Every structure is written in structure tokens, then in C-alpha cells.
Amino acid sequence: MDHRPPASRTARGPRTAGAAALVLALAVLAPACTAGTGGVEGKPGASGVHDPYFPKLGNGGYDVTHYDLTLDVDPDEQTLRGTAEITARATQDLSSFNLDLAGLTVDSATVEGRPAAVNRAGDELTLRTDAGVEDRLHKGETFRTVVRYSGSPRTITDADGSEEGWLPTDDGALALGEPTGSMAWFPGNHHPGDKASYDLKVTVPKGLAAVSNGVPAGPPVTSGDRTTYRWHTAEPMASYLATLAVGRFTTRTSVMAGGITVFTAVDPESAKASAATLARVPEVVKWEAEHFGPYPFSATGAIVDRKDDAGYALETQNRPFFPGPPSIGLLVHEMAHQWFGDSVTPESWRDMWLNEGLATYAEWLWEEEKEDTPAQDSFDEAYDDDANWAFPPADPPGAADISEQPVYGRGAMVIHKIREAVDDDEEFFALLAGWTKAHRHGNASTADFTAYVEKTTGQDLSDLWKSWLYGRSRPAADG
């Protein structure tokens, strides 16, 4: 993402309430499932996955495989009515489980077609079914949950002061999710460690468009004064990368080499100034595929809204979001995230530098190859910037810091040092492509990355990690 801009470079881009006591109470109320001839213990799924910065984000006991979201949006009132059909696989015997949802009212819920009791504590929903349905929530089994909800989705302000979630705009609304904002518009398992495919059906006033991830699942259908749009995302996606933009957009669809759909949606006020950069989307995707491995998705493109509808760009999967016309450097950065962050998604928010350091280094590579600015010059500029030394990129002090400058600039310096250690560009780019192949559509941690680099290069790089990735002081530039 590009929430936090290094001031001298291109523009960039917590909370859940706990319910531990409630879950423990439910465990007492429903301690076991009694299927067949013998009892099968069912336990509550955890109300959080203990992320280092957002410990209550996400939920335990199940993995979501698919979200089917049906939304009816009223931009004038800034309200929505939604139905979320969530298909998941139990990873333990469950007596109850949690979903993350901020603000909106739950009107009803079912599990496997039967009514579920819903209890709420802040942003945590706890669902408990009757004993007959509990019998089917055994480890390894797939189950379907349907939640009907409504209300005025809220804007979430992070610890760093940035806004996400549901953002009202002059002609509609915008949903952005990094790191916790997606729970403002649909219930789910909102930690990057749980990725799923998506179908989205959105009804809006006639004359407005509803743009999301993936590919259109058929043409828009108008009935009376309302129009319905459908979107399908086949490849796994972390919920923070899901987006919805409602407004007046000029849209274009084409197909680039390899059969990849290119879909762009641009606010008319930004169309003229965006045209030249957006025309280069296929060029950028092709160039990055040559360096990072095959493009990991079936669609690409961009959403360009009016300037200042959001304060940052974001690597929403398949088509990054831009608040106004993007520069070529920003386009390169956000498209690089399709490999680093979207396909290979961080295991936890502590691993954010794997997204931002690699995407920033993609900018340095583009400038080196396309603009005759050596990556070493970009490294030297970043090295001399005191802001990059506020903390180690692999260990931000807190949630407010995961999008701050060291994650970007110093993260990119780590990648440059790896390139120096490899000392062969063909091998270096093969290393990057191997990384995206090894973890395609999955999750990976910093420990996974450092182990992969050492295994691939055959080198002990512990000094590099100690100085550049985890060190708290500025090492010698040639160290």
C-alpha cells in the first residue's frame, strides 16, 4: 500500500474490540457437540489471531474460502443493506465462532441454513448455533454462514490518523481496507492470513457505477431507477485488498497479452490528466512480469477517483486505487504490489516491509532502466534521509508505524543489499521470481523470506539482516 509517503518520493498510503469474556461464557453454555453415538467436543473459535499490532483482528477456528456479498447502496443517505454468504472450512470442532464487523447492525444470521444466536462486543460478532447444527461444525468440514446486515457504514481512523473503511465522496462512496477497514462494510475474517475468492453484487442508483476487484460477471442490469453490477475475483484475496468504488466513472476494458483483462475506471474530472499514465498499464505489467515472474492474476487496471477523495493510493487487488491522476512511479509501485502484498501476502502486519520495501525497490529499478537513474543513487538518497532510520523495517514500534517511512525506504535498502550480495542481476531477478512463485496466492513472513534468500543464494547473510533489517543504528553505507 501507499498510505505513508516518503516526502521526497511518490505519494503513498486499529482496532477491534475484544470479546474474550463472552467467548468463554459461550464455552460454558455450549461445551460439547453430541453427534452420533459419542460426544465430540466443540470449542469456541478464537476472537483474534494474535497479530503483533492488531491482536483482536481476524478469528480462529475456521478458514474462509469464499465471500458472496450482495449490497444495496444509497449514496445520498450513505447507507447500505447487505447479505454476506460466507463459505468456510472448520479447522477445529466448533461450538461458536467469531466474525469482525464494525458499526453495522446485524439483522439476522444463519449457519448451515439454521438460525444462529448472535452476540456482539464492539467489533466482534460471536455466532452460536443450536446443537443439531453444531454437530456439523467438525474439524475439516465446510459450512456456510449467511449474515444480513444494514446501517450507515463508518469511516475508521487508524492509530496513525489515516482514514479507511467507508469513505463518502461527492458522487458516491469509496471502501478501502488497509489494515482494518474492510470490517466497516462486510463481516468476515479480517486478517491478511485468511484469503478467499469473492463474488460481489452491488445495486446503486441509475447513472452511477459500482467498481470492485476481479472481472465483471456480466453486464450491468438496470431495473427502474437502480442498476446492479456484478464482480468476480477468482484468485485468493486478503480482505484488506477488497474495494468498492461507487460514483460516476468512465470505464474502459481491453485485453493485453496473455489474456489478462485490463479494466480502468476513472472519475471524469481526472480522466484527461490520467490518460497518458493509464495507457502504460500493460507496459508496466509486462515489465514487472519480466523481473518478478508471471503476473499472478487474470485482471489488472486501475480506479482513479477525484483528487483528495482519499489521502493515499492503495494496492487494491487487480486494480489499484488512486486519489487523482497517478504518476508513472506511483503506478509502478502499486502494480508491483500485485506480486508483493497481493499474491504473496504478509503473514502478519509486522511483515509489512515485504510489501513496501519490494514495491519501493520496483520504483528504483524502473528509474534505473527507464529513466537512467541508477538504483545506487536511489539507495544513497534513502540512506541519507534520517527519517528512514527511525526504527528497523522488520520491527515497527506499533500499529501507528507500520506504514511509516522506514518500512518503505529502509525496506528497499534491504533489497538493494541483497542484490549486492548476489552480485549478478540475472540471479537476483531469478531470486525475486522464485519468491513470488514459491508463495503465489499465499502468505509469508520475514523469517520465510530471509530463509528463502539464504537457501537460494547459498550464503550466510546474518550480518546483512542484523544491520539492515533489524539494526537500530545506521550502518556504514558499504557495510
N, C-alpha and C positions, 0 to 999 in steps of 0.2 A: 504494500500500500504506500501511499504518499501523503499521509497525514501531516508529517512534520517536515517542513522544507529546510534543508541547509540553505541559509540566506543567500549564499553566493552561487547556488546551483538551481536546478529546476524546482518548481513548486511541488510539494508532496501532499501527504495525508497521514465504570466497572462496578459492573456491580450486579450482584444478585443478592437477594436476602435469603438467609438460611432457613431450613425447616427441620433441623436435626431432631428437636424435641417431638415434633409432630410425627416424623417417621418412626421414632422409637415407640410412640404411643400406638401407632398403627400396627407395629410388630406385635405388641401385646394383644391388640384386638383380634388380629388375624395371624396367629403364629404358624399355622401349618395348612397345607393342602392335603386332602384326604381322598386321593384318587384310587379307584380300583380296590384291590384287596389290602393295600398297605398305605400308610401315610407318607406323603412326600413333603418335606419341609419347604416352605416358601418364605423367603425373606424380603424385606423392602429393598428396592434398589437405592443406591446411594444418591443423596441430594447434592451432588457435586463430584468432580473428578480430581479435586485437589491440585488444580493448576497453581503454579507458584504465585501468580498475580491475581487470579480470579478463582479462588478455591471453590466457590459455590456454583460456578458456571459448568454447564453440562450435567449429565446424570449417569449413574451406574446401573448395571443390571440388564442392559439391552444395547443393541446397535441398530440404529435406523438404516433401512435400506432404500426407502423411497418416501418422498413427500408429495402428496397430491393436494394442492391448495386451490380453493375456489374463493375468490374475493369479489365483493361488490363495493366499489369505492365512490364516495360522494366528496369530490374535491372542495365544493363550496362550504360544506359543513365540516370537512376534514374528519369524516367518519368512515368506518368500513364494517361490513359484515363478512365473516369468513367461516369457511369449513376446512379444517385440516384433517386429511386422511393420512395417517402415519403408519407405514408398514415397518415392522422391526423384528429382530430376532433376539430372543431372550438369551442372555449369557449366564443366567443363574435361574434357579427356581424362584419365581417372583410372587410375593403376596401383595405388593404395591410397587409403584414406580413413579418417577417424577418427570415433569416437563418444565422448561423455562418459558415464562410468559410475563411480560411487563405491562401492567396497566389495564389491559383489555378485560372485558367481562366474559367469563365462560358461561354460555347459556345451557349447554348440555355436553355430555361425553359418554361414549360407549367404548367398550373393549370387546372385540370379537362379537359385535352386534348386540351386546347386553349392556344395560345402564351401568355406569361406573360412578361411585361416590367421588366427589372432587373436593379436596380441602386445599386451602391456599394460605401461604405465608410469604408475603412480599411477592417476589418474582418466581416463587416455586409453587407449582401445582403438584399435588400428590393425588394419584388416581388409584382407587381400590375397587376391585370387582367382587361380585358375590362368589361363594365357594365353588360353584359349578364352573365358572369361567376361570377361576384361579387354577383349577386342575389343568387347564390347557397352557398355562404360562410356565412351562417347564423349560429348563435349560436346553437350548438348541432349537426350540420351536419358534415359528414365525407367527406373529399376531398383528392384528390391525386395530388401531385406535382412531376414533373419529371425535374431534373436538369442534363444537360450534361456538363461535365467539363473536363479539361485537364491541363497538365503542369508538372512542377517539384515540387513535394510536399516538404515542407520545414521543417527543424528542428526548433522547438520553444524552446527558452531558457527562463526558468521561472525567477521570481524575486530572487529565491534562488540559481540560477546558474545551476540547473539541466536541462537536455535536454529531450525533449519528441517530440511528433508529428511523423515525418517520419525520421527514423534513418538509413542511409545507412550502410550496413555491407559488409564484404569481399566477401560474396557469394550471396547477395541479399539486403533485406531491412527489417526493423522492425518498426511497428507502435504501439506506446504506447500513452495513452491518459490522464494520471492524472497530473494536473487537467484540462488543456485546449487543450491538444494535438490532440484530435480526429478531430478537425476542420481543421487540416492540410491535411487530406486525404479524408474527405467526408463532404458535407454540412448537417447541422442538427440543432436541438435544443440542444445545447451542455451544458446543466446544469444538474447536477445529479437529479434534481427534475422531469425531464421528461424521463421516462423509456419506452422502446419499445422492441418488438421482432425484430429479424433480419434474413434476408437471404443474403448470400454473395456468389457471383460467381466471381472467380478470375482466370485470364488466365496469365500464366507465361511461360518462355522458358522451353522446354522439358528438363528433368533432374533435375529441381528444384521443390520443393513442396511449396504450399501455405497453411498455417495453421491458423485457426481462432477459434472463440468460437463455442460452441454448439456441434453438431454431424455432421458427413459427410452426405450430402444429395445425396448419390450415389457415385460410384467410380469415380476416375479421368478419364477424357476423353482426349486423345491425338489426335490432328489433325495436320499433318505436323510436324513442329518444335515447336508447342505450346501445353501446357497441361492446362486444365481447372479443377479447384477444386470448389466444392460447399459445403457450410456450412449453417446449420440452427440452430438458437437459439430461442427456443420456449418461454422460460420464459423471463419476462421483464428484460431489461439490461440498465443501465445508459451508455451513450456513452463513458464516460471515461474508462469504463471497456472493450470496444471493442478492439480487437487486430488483427493484421495480421503479420505473420512472413513468409517471402519468403527466401528460401535458400535450402541448402542440409540438409535434416533431415532423421534420422532413426525413423520410426514410428511404434508404437505397439498399438493394440486395443484388449481390453478384456472386460468382463462384470463381475462386482462384485455383491455381494449380494444385493437384491433389484432391480436388473435390471439396475443399473447405469453403463453407458458406461465409460470405462477408456481408454483415448486416450493420449499417450505421443509422443512428437516429440522432438528428441534430435540431436543436431549437432554431427556428428561422432567424432569430436575432444573431446567432452565432454561425450561421451557415456559410456566409461568404468568407469570413476570416478563418474558418476551419477547413475549407475545401482542399487547399494545397497539401496540408499535413495528412488529412484523412485519405487522400488519394494514394499515399505511400504506405498504407496499412499492409497490402500484400508484399511490398518490398521489404518492410521491416520484419514481417513474419518469416519470410523466406530467408533473410539474412540471419535471423536468430536461430532458425532451424539448422542452418549450416554450422553454427557454433555450439548449440545446446542440445541438438538431437531433434528428431521429428516433432512437429507441432502436436501437442497432446490432445487436441480437441477437434470436434467436427465443425466448429463455427468460430468466427472471430469478428472483429469490428470495433465499434465504439458507441458510447452515448455521450453526446455533448449538450449540456444544458446551458442556461444563461449564466453569465459570469456572476459569481458570488451566490448562486443557489446553494452551494456548499463551499466550505473553505478549503477543500483539498480534492485531489484526484484519488481514485481508488481502483484497484485491480479486479473489479467485479468479473467473475469468470466469463470467458468468451468475448465479452465486450467491455473494456474498462470504461469507467465514468470519468468525465472531465467537466469541471466547472468553468465553462467558457472554452474558447479555441485553444487546443494544446500546441505546445512547441514540439518539434521533432524529437528533442531529447526526452521530454516527458512521455511521448508516445513510445519511444524505445524502452523506457523504464517500465511503464505499465504492461507493455507486451511481454517483456522479459519475465514478469511475474506469472504469466500463464504457465511457464515452466517452474519458476521458483516461487512457490507460495500457493498457486492454484492446483497444479498437478502434484508437485512434491510439497505437501502442506506441513507446517511445523507441528511437531508432536505436542508442544505446549507453547504458551506465549513467551516463554523465556527464549525460545528458538527463533524469535522474530528476525534476528540478524541474518539468518539463512535466506529469508525473503529479500530483505532490503539491501544487504551487502552485495548479493549477487546481482540484483536488479540495478543497483548503482554502478557496479562494475560493467554491466552491459552498456551503460551510457559511456563509460570510459573507453570501452572497446569500439563503440560506434564513432566516437570522436577521433579515436586513433586511426580507424580505417577509412572513415568518410570525410573527416574534417582536418586531417593531418595534425592532430594534437596527440602526441604520444601518451599512452596510459601512465607513463612515468611522470609526466607533467601533472596529470590529474592527481596522482598519488602525492606528489610533492606539495600541491596546493592543499590537499586534505591533511597531510602531515603537519603543515604549518598552522592549521586552524585550531586554536586552543579548544574550541567547542567540541572537537572530536575526541578529546581526552578527558571528558567529564566522568566517564566510567567505562568499564570494559564492555564491548558489544555483546558478549555472551552472558552478561550478568547485570542487567539494568537494576537500579536500586529498588524500583517499584513500578506499579501499574502505570503511573503517570509518565514513565520514562521509556516505555517500550517502542515509542515512535520518535524518540529524540535523535539528535544528530549522530552520536557515536554508533548507533545501530546501522546507520547508512554509510557515513564516510569511513569510520574505522572498520566497519564490516567489509567495505570494499577494499581497504588496505590489506586485510587478511587474505582476501582472494588474490591480490597482486603479489603478496609474499609467497603464496602457493605457486603462482605462475613462475616466479623467480626460482623457487626450489626445483620445480620440474625442469626449467631451463630448456624447454622445447615446446614451441607453440602447438605443434601437431599433437603432441602427447597431452598438453594442457587442455585443449579443446576436447580431446577424446575422454579425458577425465571428467569434464563437465557433462558431456553427453552420456557417459556411463552412469553418472549420478542420477540424472533425470530418468534414465531407463530403469535403473535398479529400484527406484521408489515411485515410478509412474502411478499416478492416481492413488497414492498412499500418503503416509505420514512419516516424518523423520525428525530426529533430534540432532543437536550439536554433537553428541557423542557418536551417533551414527555417521555423521559427516567426517569427523576427524579420523575415525577408524577406517572409513572408506578411502580417504585420501592417503593415509599411510599404507594401507594394503595395496592400493593401486600403484603408488609411486615406489613402494619398497623402501621408503625412508622413515627414519625416526624423526618426527617433526615436533617433538615435545617442547623444544625451545621456542619454536615458532608459536605454538599455542599459548605457552606460558607468557611470552612477551606481548604478542599482538592480539590474541583473543581474550585472554584473562588478566593480563597485567594491568596494574592500576597506575603505572607511571609511563611516560613516553620513552620508548626505547630509542636507541640510535637508529637513524633512518636506514642505514645499511645493515642493521642487526637482524 
